[in-house]
Amino acid sequence: MDEANVAQASTERLTASIGLHENFIVARAAGELDYTSAGLLHRQVKDAWEATGSGGLVLDLSGVTFCDSMGIGVLVLLLRQSREQQSTLVLSGIPARLERILAITGLRTAFEVEASVEEAVQLVQAGLREDRTGFRR
């Protein structure tokens, strides 16, 4: 994937990288998404949204090794913000343990989820094309 303007930040436990792909954001999280690091991911994505006015976000979670309630809370917050902005949020590469947590909590159906970043990118691109033609998903 050809991403421009990649920003990266990290804590001791989490690395978050943000890139602009066409007119949407691709964010990648690797490590532990917990009470000490959830704010970092949220700030990075929020700053990118504000700087770009992006129409969509792909959040690659394939590198996440642990997620607690604060991590889940940040995912829900990003979902809410994407809806407020009429933007598309697609999660990709969700580890099995995180997928199970989302299913148990009833949150799994609230999110658009794809197995890979590439599939998530295609879904966001399709949504952006539909938006330009006046049709909403």
DSSP file (Angstrom, degrees, kcal/mol; ACC not computed):
  #  RESIDUE AA STRUCTURE BP1 BP2  ACC     N-H-->O    O-->H-N    N-H-->O    O-->H-N    TCO  KAPPA ALPHA  PHI   PSI    X-CA   Y-CA   Z-CA
    1    1 A M              0   0    0      0, 0.0     2,-1.0     0, 0.0   117,-0.0   0.000 360.0 360.0 360.0 136.8    0.0    0.0    0.0
    2    2 A D        +     0   0    0      2,-0.0     2,-0.4     0, 0.0    20,-0.3  -0.785 360.0 178.2 -93.8  98.4    1.3    3.4   -0.9
    3    3 A E        -     0   0    0     -2,-1.0     2,-0.3    18,-0.1     3,-0.2  -0.858  10.7-159.3-106.7 137.1    0.8    5.5    2.2
    4    4 A A  E     +A   20   0A   0     16,-2.9    16,-2.9    -2,-0.4    -2,-0.0  -0.751  67.2  20.7-108.5 158.5    1.9    9.1    2.4
    5    5 A N  E    S-     0   0A   0     -2,-0.3     2,-0.4    14,-0.2    -1,-0.2   0.925  76.1-168.4  55.1  54.6    2.6   11.3    5.5
    6    6 A V  E     -     0   0A   0     -3,-0.2     2,-0.4    13,-0.2    13,-0.3  -0.621   4.6-169.8 -79.6 128.7    3.2    8.4    7.9
    7    7 A A  E     -A   18   0A   0     11,-3.3    11,-3.4    -2,-0.4     2,-0.4  -0.926   1.8-168.3-115.6 143.7    3.3    9.4   11.6
    8    8 A Q  E     +A   17   0A   0     -2,-0.4     2,-0.3     9,-0.2     9,-0.2  -0.995  10.6 169.7-135.9 140.6    4.4    7.1   14.3
    9    9 A A  E     -A   16   0A   0      7,-2.6     7,-3.2    -2,-0.4     2,-0.3  -0.977   9.3-174.8-142.2 154.2    4.2    7.2   18.0
   10   10 A S  E     -A   15   0A   0     -2,-0.3     5,-0.2     5,-0.2     2,-0.2  -0.997  17.0-161.4-151.0 155.5    4.8    4.7   20.7
   11   11 A T        -     0   0    0      3,-2.9    26,-0.1    -2,-0.3    -2,-0.0  -0.559  55.6 -84.1-113.5-173.9    4.6    4.0   24.4
   12   12 A E  S    S+     0   0    0     -2,-0.2     3,-0.1     1,-0.2    25,-0.0   0.821 129.4  27.7 -61.7 -29.7    6.5    1.2   26.1
   13   13 A R  S    S+     0   0    0      1,-0.2    19,-2.8    19,-0.1     2,-0.4   0.606 119.5  45.0-111.5 -14.7    3.7   -1.2   25.2
   14   14 A L  E     - B   0  31A   0     17,-0.3    -3,-2.9    22,-0.1     2,-0.5  -0.992  51.4-162.6-139.4 139.7    2.1    0.1   22.0
   15   15 A T  E     -AB  10  30A   0     15,-2.7    15,-2.2    -2,-0.4     2,-0.5  -0.986  12.7-171.2-117.0 129.7    3.2    1.5   18.7
   16   16 A A  E     -AB   9  29A   0     -7,-3.2    -7,-2.6    -2,-0.5     2,-0.4  -0.982   1.7-173.8-121.4 126.7    0.7    3.4   16.6
   17   17 A S  E     -AB   8  28A   0     11,-2.4    11,-2.8    -2,-0.5     2,-0.4  -0.967   3.9-165.0-121.7 140.7    1.4    4.4   13.0
   18   18 A I  E     +AB   7  27A   0    -11,-3.4   -11,-3.3    -2,-0.4     2,-0.3  -0.980  10.7 173.2-126.3 130.3   -0.9    6.6   11.0
   19   19 A G  E     - B   0  26A   0      7,-2.3     7,-3.0    -2,-0.4     2,-0.6  -0.969  29.4-126.1-135.8 153.9   -0.7    7.1    7.2
   20   20 A L  E     -AB   4  25A   0    -16,-2.9   -16,-2.9    -2,-0.3     2,-0.5  -0.884  23.1-173.7-100.2 125.1   -2.8    8.8    4.6
   21   21 A H  E >   - B   0  24A   0      3,-3.3     3,-2.0    -2,-0.6     2,-0.4  -0.969  65.4 -48.7-121.1 113.2   -3.9    6.5    1.7
   22   22 A E  T 3  S-     0   0    0     -2,-0.5   -18,-0.1   -20,-0.3    -2,-0.0  -0.479 123.6 -25.6  55.7-115.1   -5.7    8.5   -1.0
   23   23 A N  T 3  S+     0   0    0     -2,-0.4    32,-1.8    -3,-0.1    33,-0.3  -0.008 126.5  69.4-119.1  31.4   -8.2   10.4    1.0
   24   24 A F  E <  S-B   21   0A   0     -3,-2.0    -3,-3.3    30,-0.2     2,-0.3  -0.942  77.7-107.0-141.1 167.2   -8.6    8.2    4.0
   25   25 A I  E     -Bc  20  57A   0     31,-2.6    33,-2.8    -2,-0.3     2,-0.5  -0.721  16.5-163.2 -98.5 139.1   -6.5    7.1    7.0
   26   26 A V  E     -Bc  19  58A   0     -7,-3.0    -7,-2.3    -2,-0.3     2,-0.4  -0.982  16.6-175.2-117.8 117.0   -4.8    3.8    7.6
   27   27 A A  E     -Bc  18  59A   0     31,-3.2    33,-3.4    -2,-0.5     2,-0.4  -0.895   7.4-162.8-113.8 142.2   -3.8    3.3   11.2
   28   28 A R  E     -Bc  17  60A   0    -11,-2.8   -11,-2.4    -2,-0.4     2,-0.4  -0.987   1.3-166.1-126.7 132.5   -1.9    0.4   12.6
   29   29 A A  E     +B   16   0A   0     31,-2.4    34,-0.9    -2,-0.4     2,-0.4  -0.956   7.9 179.2-117.3 136.2   -1.6   -0.6   16.2
   30   30 A A  E     +Bc  15  63A   0    -15,-2.2   -15,-2.7    -2,-0.4     2,-0.3  -0.996  48.3  14.6-138.8 131.3    0.9   -3.1   17.5
   31   31 A G  E    S-Bc  14  64A   0     32,-2.6    34,-2.5    -2,-0.4    35,-1.1  -0.850 106.5  -7.4 113.2-148.5    1.4   -4.2   21.1
   32   32 A E  E     - c   0  66A   0    -19,-2.8     2,-1.1    -2,-0.3    35,-0.2  -0.790  48.9-161.3 -96.9 118.3   -0.8   -3.8   24.2
   33   33 A L  E     + c   0  67A   0     33,-3.0    35,-1.6    -2,-0.6    38,-0.4  -0.783  46.6 125.4 -96.8  91.0   -3.9   -1.7   23.8
   34   34 A D  S >> S-     0   0    0     -2,-1.1     4,-2.9    33,-0.2     3,-1.3  -0.608  76.7 -64.0-137.4-168.0   -4.6   -1.0   27.4
   35   35 A Y  T 34 S+     0   0    0      1,-0.3     4,-0.3     2,-0.2    -2,-0.0   0.764 129.2  48.6 -59.5 -26.6   -5.1    1.7   30.0
   36   36 A T  T 34 S+     0   0    0      1,-0.1    -1,-0.3     2,-0.1     4,-0.1   0.682 124.9  26.4 -86.5 -16.7   -1.6    3.1   29.6
   37   37 A S  T X> S+     0   0    0     -3,-1.3     4,-1.5     2,-0.1     3,-0.6   0.569  92.5  88.2-123.2 -13.1   -1.7    3.2   25.8
   38   38 A A  H 3X S+     0   0    0     -4,-2.9     4,-2.2     1,-0.3     5,-0.2   0.875  88.5  56.4 -59.4 -38.2   -5.3    3.6   24.6
   39   39 A G  H 3> S+     0   0    0     -4,-0.3     4,-2.8    -5,-0.2    -1,-0.3   0.856 102.0  56.9 -62.2 -35.3   -5.1    7.4   24.8
   40   40 A L  H <> S+     0   0    0     -3,-0.6     4,-2.5     2,-0.2    -1,-0.2   0.945 108.5  45.5 -61.0 -49.2   -2.1    7.4   22.4
   41   41 A L  H  X S+     0   0    0     -4,-1.5     4,-2.4     1,-0.2     5,-0.2   0.924 114.1  49.5 -61.3 -44.6   -4.0    5.6   19.7
   42   42 A H  H  X S+     0   0    0     -4,-2.2     4,-2.9     1,-0.2     5,-0.2   0.935 111.9  47.6 -61.5 -46.9   -7.0    7.8   20.2
   43   43 A R  H  X S+     0   0    0     -4,-2.8     4,-2.8     1,-0.2     5,-0.2   0.909 111.5  50.9 -60.9 -43.3   -4.9   11.0   20.0
   44   44 A Q  H  X S+     0   0    0     -4,-2.5     4,-2.0    -5,-0.2    -1,-0.2   0.936 115.2  41.5 -61.4 -47.4   -3.1    9.8   16.9
   45   45 A V  H  X S+     0   0    0     -4,-2.4     4,-2.7     2,-0.2    -2,-0.2   0.927 115.4  50.2 -67.8 -44.3   -6.3    9.0   15.0
   46   46 A K  H  X S+     0   0    0     -4,-2.9     4,-2.6    -5,-0.2     5,-0.2   0.925 111.3  48.9 -60.3 -45.3   -8.1   12.1   16.2
   47   47 A D  H  X S+     0   0    0     -4,-2.8     4,-2.3    -5,-0.2    -1,-0.2   0.905 112.0  49.3 -60.9 -41.4   -5.2   14.4   15.2
   48   48 A A  H  X S+     0   0    0     -4,-2.0     4,-2.0    -5,-0.2     6,-0.3   0.911 110.7  49.9 -65.2 -42.3   -5.1   12.7   11.7
   49   49 A W  H  X S+     0   0    0     -4,-2.7     4,-2.6     1,-0.2     5,-0.4   0.931 113.4  46.0 -60.6 -45.9   -8.8   13.1   11.3
   50   50 A E  H  < S+     0   0    0     -4,-2.6    -2,-0.2     1,-0.2    -1,-0.2   0.877 114.9  47.2 -66.0 -37.4   -8.6   16.8   12.2
   51   51 A A  H  < S+     0   0    0     -4,-2.3    -1,-0.2    -5,-0.2    -2,-0.2   0.807 125.7  26.7 -74.5 -29.8   -5.6   17.4   10.0
   52   52 A T  H  < S-     0   0    0     -4,-2.0    -2,-0.2    -5,-0.2    -3,-0.2   0.676  85.5-135.4-109.5 -21.0   -6.9   15.6    6.9
   53   53 A G     <  -     0   0    0     -4,-2.6    -3,-0.1    -5,-0.3    -4,-0.1   0.866  41.5-164.0  62.5  34.2  -10.7   15.8    7.1
   54   54 A S        -     0   0    0     -5,-0.4   -30,-0.2    -6,-0.3    -1,-0.1  -0.104  26.8-147.2 -58.6 145.5  -10.6   12.1    6.1
   55   55 A G  S    S+     0   0    0    -32,-1.8    33,-1.6     1,-0.1     2,-0.3   0.455  77.2  12.4 -89.6  -3.0  -13.6   10.3    4.8
   56   56 A G  E     - d   0  88A   0    -33,-0.3   -31,-2.6    31,-0.2     2,-0.4  -0.994  57.0-145.4-167.6 163.3  -12.6    7.0    6.3
   57   57 A L  E     -cd  25  89A   0     31,-3.0    33,-2.7    -2,-0.3     2,-0.5  -0.987   1.9-164.7-140.9 127.0  -10.4    5.1    8.6
   58   58 A V  E     -cd  26  90A   0    -33,-2.8   -31,-3.2    -2,-0.4     2,-0.6  -0.963  13.6-163.5-104.5 125.3   -9.0    1.6    8.4
   59   59 A L  E     -cd  27  91A   0     31,-2.7    33,-2.5    -2,-0.5     2,-0.7  -0.918   3.9-156.8-115.2 106.3   -7.7    0.4   11.8
   60   60 A D  E     +cd  28  92A   0    -33,-3.4   -31,-2.4    -2,-0.6     3,-0.2  -0.731  19.1 170.2 -85.7 115.1   -5.3   -2.6   11.5
   61   61 A L  E >   +     0   0A   0     31,-3.0     3,-2.0    -2,-0.7    32,-0.2   0.212  42.5 112.0-108.1  12.3   -5.3   -4.4   14.8
   62   62 A S  E 3  S+     0   0A   0     30,-0.3    -1,-0.1     1,-0.3   -32,-0.1   0.750  78.2  52.0 -61.9 -23.6   -3.4   -7.5   13.6
   63   63 A G  E 3  S+c   30   0A   0    -34,-0.9   -32,-2.6    -3,-0.2     2,-0.4   0.410  80.2 115.8 -92.6   2.4   -0.4   -6.5   15.8
   64   64 A V  E <   +c   31   0A   0     -3,-2.0   -32,-0.2   -34,-0.3    34,-0.1  -0.603  36.4 177.5 -77.0 124.7   -2.4   -6.1   19.0
   65   65 A T  E     +     0   0A   0    -34,-2.5     2,-0.3    -2,-0.4   -33,-0.2   0.602  67.8  15.3-101.4 -16.0   -1.3   -8.7   21.6
   66   66 A F  E     -c   32   0A   0    -35,-1.1   -33,-3.0     2,-0.0     2,-0.3  -0.980  58.3-174.7-157.1 145.0   -3.5   -7.6   24.4
   67   67 A C  E     -c   33   0A   0     -2,-0.3   -33,-0.2   -35,-0.2     2,-0.1  -0.945   6.5-175.4-147.0 123.8   -6.6   -5.4   24.8
   68   68 A D     >  -     0   0    0    -35,-1.6     4,-2.2    -2,-0.3     3,-0.3  -0.343  51.1 -77.3-103.8-169.3   -8.3   -4.4   28.1
   69   69 A S  H  > S+     0   0    0      1,-0.2     4,-2.4     2,-0.2     5,-0.1   0.815 130.1  55.4 -63.2 -31.1  -11.5   -2.4   28.7
   70   70 A M  H  > S+     0   0    0      2,-0.2     4,-1.9     1,-0.2    -1,-0.2   0.883 107.6  50.0 -67.9 -37.4   -9.8    0.9   28.0
   71   71 A G  H  > S+     0   0    0    -38,-0.4     4,-1.8    -3,-0.3    -2,-0.2   0.919 111.7  47.4 -64.2 -44.0   -8.7   -0.4   24.6
   72   72 A I  H  X S+     0   0    0     -4,-2.2     4,-2.3     1,-0.2    -2,-0.2   0.907 109.5  55.4 -62.0 -41.5  -12.3   -1.5   23.9
   73   73 A G  H  X S+     0   0    0     -4,-2.4     4,-2.4     1,-0.2    -1,-0.2   0.875 105.6  50.9 -59.8 -39.0  -13.4    1.9   25.0
   74   74 A V  H  X S+     0   0    0     -4,-1.9     4,-2.6     2,-0.2    -1,-0.2   0.881 108.3  52.1 -68.0 -37.6  -11.2    3.6   22.5
   75   75 A L  H  X S+     0   0    0     -4,-1.8     4,-2.1     2,-0.2    -2,-0.2   0.923 111.7  46.4 -62.6 -42.9  -12.5    1.5   19.7
   76   76 A V  H  X S+     0   0    0     -4,-2.3     4,-2.6     2,-0.2    -2,-0.2   0.901 111.6  51.7 -65.8 -40.4  -16.1    2.4   20.7
   77   77 A L  H  X S+     0   0    0     -4,-2.4     4,-2.6     2,-0.2    -2,-0.2   0.912 110.1  48.6 -62.1 -43.1  -15.1    6.1   20.9
   78   78 A L  H  X S+     0   0    0     -4,-2.6     4,-2.4     2,-0.2    -1,-0.2   0.882 110.6  51.7 -64.2 -37.9  -13.5    6.0   17.4
   79   79 A L  H  X S+     0   0    0     -4,-2.1     4,-2.1     2,-0.2    -2,-0.2   0.936 110.9  47.6 -62.9 -46.2  -16.7    4.3   16.1
   80   80 A R  H  X S+     0   0    0     -4,-2.6     4,-2.4     1,-0.2    -2,-0.2   0.921 112.8  48.6 -61.3 -43.9  -18.8    7.1   17.6
   81   81 A Q  H  X S+     0   0    0     -4,-2.6     4,-1.9     1,-0.2    -1,-0.2   0.882 109.0  53.0 -65.1 -37.6  -16.6    9.8   16.2
   82   82 A S  H  <>S+     0   0    0     -4,-2.4     5,-3.5     1,-0.2     4,-0.2   0.907 110.4  47.7 -64.5 -39.4  -16.6    8.2   12.8
   83   83 A R  H ><5S+     0   0    0     -4,-2.1     3,-1.1     3,-0.2    -2,-0.2   0.903 109.7  52.5 -67.2 -40.5  -20.4    8.2   12.8
   84   84 A E  H 3<5S+     0   0    0     -4,-2.4    -1,-0.2     1,-0.3    -2,-0.2   0.861 113.9  43.8 -61.7 -35.1  -20.5   11.8   14.0
   85   85 A Q  T 3<5S-     0   0    0     -4,-1.9    -1,-0.3    -5,-0.2    -2,-0.2   0.407 112.3-121.1 -88.3   1.0  -18.3   12.8   11.1
   86   86 A Q  T < 5 +     0   0    0     -3,-1.1     2,-0.3    -4,-0.2    -3,-0.2   0.920  68.0 141.2  53.6  46.3  -20.2   10.6    8.7
   87   87 A S      < -     0   0    0     -5,-3.5     2,-0.5    -6,-0.1   -31,-0.2  -0.776  54.7-112.9-115.3 157.8  -17.0    8.7    8.1
   88   88 A T  E     -d   56   0A   0    -33,-1.6   -31,-3.0    -2,-0.3     2,-0.5  -0.803  25.1-168.2 -96.1 131.6  -16.4    5.0    7.6
   89   89 A L  E     +d   57   0A   0     -2,-0.5    23,-0.7   -33,-0.2     2,-0.4  -0.984   7.4 179.3-117.2 125.3  -14.4    3.0   10.2
   90   90 A V  E     -de  58 112A   0    -33,-2.7   -31,-2.7    -2,-0.5     2,-0.3  -0.990  15.0-150.9-127.2 125.4  -13.3   -0.5    9.3
   91   91 A L  E     -de  59 113A   0     21,-2.7    23,-2.5    -2,-0.4     2,-0.3  -0.705  18.9-172.0 -88.6 144.1  -11.3   -2.7   11.6
   92   92 A S  E     +de  60 114A   0    -33,-2.5   -31,-3.0    -2,-0.3   -30,-0.3  -0.966  55.1  16.8-136.2 156.0   -9.0   -5.3   10.1
   93   93 A G  S    S-     0   0    0     21,-1.1    -1,-0.1    -2,-0.3    22,-0.1   0.837  71.3-174.1  60.1  37.9   -6.8   -8.1   11.3
   94   94 A I        -     0   0    0     20,-0.4    -1,-0.2    -3,-0.1   -32,-0.1  -0.491  24.9-121.8 -68.6 123.7   -8.6   -8.5   14.6
   95   95 A P     >  -     0   0    0      0, 0.0     4,-2.6     0, 0.0     3,-0.3  -0.296  24.4-111.2 -61.5 151.3   -6.8  -11.1   16.8
   96   96 A A  H  > S+     0   0    0      1,-0.2     4,-2.2     2,-0.2     5,-0.2   0.859 116.1  52.2 -55.0 -41.7   -9.0  -14.0   17.9
   97   97 A R  H  > S+     0   0    0      2,-0.2     4,-2.0     1,-0.2    -1,-0.2   0.910 112.1  45.3 -64.8 -41.5   -9.0  -13.0   21.5
   98   98 A L  H  > S+     0   0    0     -3,-0.3     4,-2.6     2,-0.2    -2,-0.2   0.894 110.5  54.2 -68.3 -39.7  -10.2   -9.4   20.7
   99   99 A E  H  X S+     0   0    0     -4,-2.6     4,-2.1     1,-0.2    -2,-0.2   0.906 108.9  49.8 -58.2 -41.6  -12.8  -10.8   18.3
  100  100 A R  H  X S+     0   0    0     -4,-2.2     4,-2.9    -5,-0.2    -2,-0.2   0.906 109.1  50.9 -65.7 -42.2  -14.1  -12.9   21.1
  101  101 A I  H  X S+     0   0    0     -4,-2.0     4,-2.2     1,-0.2     6,-0.3   0.929 111.0  48.7 -61.0 -45.3  -14.3   -9.9   23.5
  102  102 A L  H  X>S+     0   0    0     -4,-2.6     6,-1.9     1,-0.2     5,-1.7   0.889 113.4  47.7 -62.1 -38.7  -16.2   -7.9   20.9
  103  103 A A  H ><5S+     0   0    0     -4,-2.1     3,-0.9     4,-0.2    -2,-0.2   0.928 111.7  48.9 -67.8 -45.1  -18.6  -10.8   20.4
  104  104 A I  H 3<5S+     0   0    0     -4,-2.9    -2,-0.2     1,-0.3    -1,-0.2   0.880 113.0  47.5 -63.0 -38.8  -19.2  -11.4   24.1
  105  105 A T  H 3<5S-     0   0    0     -4,-2.2    -1,-0.3    -5,-0.2    -2,-0.2   0.550 112.8-118.1 -80.7  -7.2  -19.8   -7.7   24.7
  106  106 A G  T <<5S+     0   0    0     -3,-0.9     3,-0.2    -4,-0.5    -3,-0.2   0.560  86.5 111.9  81.9   8.0  -22.2   -7.5   21.8
  107  107 A L    >>< +     0   0    0     -5,-1.7     3,-1.5    -6,-0.3     4,-0.8   0.652  48.9  85.1 -87.5 -16.3  -20.0   -4.9   20.1
  108  108 A R  G >4 S+     0   0    0     -6,-1.9     3,-0.9     1,-0.3    -1,-0.2   0.872  89.3  50.7 -56.2 -40.2  -18.9   -7.1   17.2
  109  109 A T  G 34 S+     0   0    0     -3,-0.2    -1,-0.3     1,-0.2    -2,-0.1   0.660 100.0  65.5 -75.0 -14.5  -21.9   -6.3   15.1
  110  110 A A  G <4 S+     0   0    0     -3,-1.5     2,-0.3    -4,-0.1    -1,-0.2   0.742  96.7  67.9 -76.3 -22.4  -21.4   -2.5   15.6
  111  111 A F  S << S-     0   0    0     -3,-0.9     2,-0.5    -4,-0.8   -21,-0.1  -0.735  78.8-128.6-103.6 145.2  -18.1   -2.6   13.7
  112  112 A E  E     -e   90   0A   0    -23,-0.7   -21,-2.7    -2,-0.3     2,-0.4  -0.796  39.1-171.9 -79.6 130.3  -17.3   -3.1   10.0
  113  113 A V  E     +e   91   0A   0     -2,-0.5     2,-0.3   -23,-0.2   -21,-0.2  -0.992  15.6 179.8-133.8 135.3  -14.6   -5.8   10.1
  114  114 A E  E     -e   92   0A   0    -23,-2.5   -21,-1.1    -2,-0.4   -20,-0.4  -0.946  32.6-126.9-129.1 154.1  -12.4   -7.3    7.3
  115  115 A A  S    S+     0   0    0     -2,-0.3     2,-0.3   -23,-0.2   -22,-0.2   0.853  89.9  27.6 -68.4 -35.6   -9.8  -10.0    7.6
  116  116 A S  S  > S-     0   0    0    -24,-0.1     4,-2.1     1,-0.1     5,-0.1  -0.842  76.3-117.5-128.5 162.0   -7.0   -7.9    5.9
  117  117 A V  H  > S+     0   0    0     -2,-0.3     4,-2.9     1,-0.2     5,-0.2   0.898 115.5  56.5 -60.9 -40.9   -6.0   -4.3    5.5
  118  118 A E  H  > S+     0   0    0      1,-0.2     4,-2.0     2,-0.2    -1,-0.2   0.910 108.4  45.6 -60.5 -43.8   -6.4   -4.7    1.7
  119  119 A E  H  > S+     0   0    0      2,-0.2     4,-1.9     1,-0.2    -1,-0.2   0.884 113.1  50.9 -67.1 -37.6  -10.1   -5.9    2.1
  120  120 A A  H  X S+     0   0    0     -4,-2.1     4,-2.4     2,-0.2    -2,-0.2   0.903 108.3  52.1 -65.1 -41.2  -10.7   -3.0    4.5
  121  121 A V  H  X S+     0   0    0     -4,-2.9     4,-2.9     1,-0.2    -2,-0.2   0.918 108.3  51.3 -60.5 -44.3   -9.3   -0.5    2.1
  122  122 A Q  H  X S+     0   0    0     -4,-2.0     4,-2.3     1,-0.2    -1,-0.2   0.891 109.6  50.3 -60.9 -39.5  -11.5   -1.8   -0.6
  123  123 A L  H  X S+     0   0    0     -4,-1.9     4,-2.1     2,-0.2    -2,-0.2   0.917 112.4  46.1 -66.0 -43.1  -14.6   -1.4    1.6
  124  124 A V  H  X S+     0   0    0     -4,-2.4     4,-2.5     2,-0.2    -2,-0.2   0.926 112.5  51.0 -65.0 -43.8  -13.7    2.2    2.6
  125  125 A Q  H  X S+     0   0    0     -4,-2.9     4,-2.4     1,-0.2    -2,-0.2   0.908 109.6  50.3 -60.2 -41.8  -13.0    3.0   -1.1
  126  126 A A  H  X S+     0   0    0     -4,-2.3     4,-2.2     1,-0.2    -1,-0.2   0.903 110.9  49.4 -63.2 -40.9  -16.4    1.6   -2.1
  127  127 A G  H  X S+     0   0    0     -4,-2.1     4,-2.1     2,-0.2    -2,-0.2   0.886 110.8  49.6 -65.2 -39.1  -18.1    3.7    0.6
  128  128 A L  H  X S+     0   0    0     -4,-2.5     4,-1.9     2,-0.2    -2,-0.2   0.887 110.1  50.6 -68.5 -38.1  -16.3    6.8   -0.5
  129  129 A R  H  X S+     0   0    0     -4,-2.4     4,-1.3     1,-0.2    -2,-0.2   0.915 110.6  49.5 -64.2 -41.6  -17.3    6.2   -4.1
  130  130 A E  H  <>S+     0   0    0     -4,-2.2     5,-2.2     1,-0.2     4,-0.5   0.890 108.4  54.0 -64.0 -39.1  -20.9    5.7   -3.1
  131  131 A D  H ><5S+     0   0    0     -4,-2.1     3,-1.1     1,-0.2    -1,-0.2   0.905 105.9  52.3 -61.4 -41.6  -20.8    8.9   -1.1
  132  132 A R  H 3<5S+     0   0    0     -4,-1.9    -1,-0.2     1,-0.3    -2,-0.2   0.806 109.3  49.7 -66.0 -28.8  -19.6   10.9   -4.1
  133  133 A T  T 3<5S-     0   0    0     -4,-1.3    -1,-0.3     2,-0.2    -2,-0.2   0.488 120.8-107.7 -90.2  -1.6  -22.5    9.6   -6.2
  134  134 A G  T < 5S+     0   0    0     -3,-1.1     2,-0.4    -4,-0.5    -3,-0.2   0.489  81.1 119.7  94.0   2.5  -25.0   10.5   -3.5
  135  135 A F      < -     0   0    0     -5,-2.2     2,-0.3    -6,-0.2    -1,-0.3  -0.869  46.6-155.4-105.2 135.6  -25.8    7.0   -2.3
  136  136 A R              0   0    0     -2,-0.4    -9,-0.0    -3,-0.1    -5,-0.0  -0.821 360.0 360.0-106.8 146.9  -25.2    6.0    1.3
  137  137 A R              0   0    0     -2,-0.3    -1,-0.1   -10,-0.1   -10,-0.0   0.460 360.0 360.0 -76.9 360.0  -24.6    2.5    2.6
